[in-house]
Amino acid sequence: MSQSPAPFRVQTQNDDPLLNGDLSAEYLGLEGGRKTLDKWRSEGRYPELVPTRVGRRVFYRKSALEAFLKARTGA
């Protein structure tokens, strides 16, 4: 019997994991959590933070989150 991937993280072949909204918000340090990300997405506030949809579920690539943080913090 094969193991299914964890429900919050999907590992991709190129080692750029997809994180769900909760983990993405935690990674970004958002106090409002996933609701903040959902609001940003619905308002189109940060177009560079492009979500990846798998069915109805929304994920963010870790590399996109890192680039977003780098651009915002100037690091």
N, C-alpha and C positions, 0 to 999 in steps of 0.2 A: 504494500500500500504506500503510495507516495504522499509526502507531506505537502500541504498547501501552504503558500506564503502567508506570512502574518497579515492580518487584515488592514494594518495601518501603513505597511511599507511594501512596495513592490520592487524587487531587485531587477534591474535591467541588465542586458548583456554588456553594455559599455560601462558598467559600474557607476551609473548616475541614477541613484534610486529615486523613485517617486514617493513622496510623502503625502499623506492625507492632510486635510485642513487642520486637524488638531495638532499634529506633529509639526506642520509648517508654521503655524502660529507660535508654537512653543520655540521652534528654531529661531524665529524672528524676534522673540521676546515680547509678543503682543499681549498687553494686559486684557484686552477684550476677547482673546482667543480666536477660535475659528469664526465667530460672528463678525469680527473685524475684517478678516480676510474675505468673508462672504460679501460684506458691504462694499469693500474696495472693488471686488470683482463686478458686482452688479452696477456700481457707479462708473466703472471704467477708470477709476482713480489712478492706478499705476499700470499703464498698458504694457510696460516692460516685464511685469510679473504675470506671465502667461500660464494659465492652468492647463493641465492635460486631463481630458475626460476619458474615463473608462466606463462606458455605459452611463449611468447617472451619477457616478461617483467622480469627485474632483480631486486631483492630485497636483502637486507642484514638484518639479525636478529640483533636486538639491542644488545643482549647479545654478539654477535660476535664482534660488533663494540667496545663495552666496553672492552672486553678481548684484542682486538688489541691495543687500547689506553693504557690499563694497562701495557701490555708487552713492548710497545714502550716508555712509560714515566717512567716506574719503580715505578709507584704508587701502 
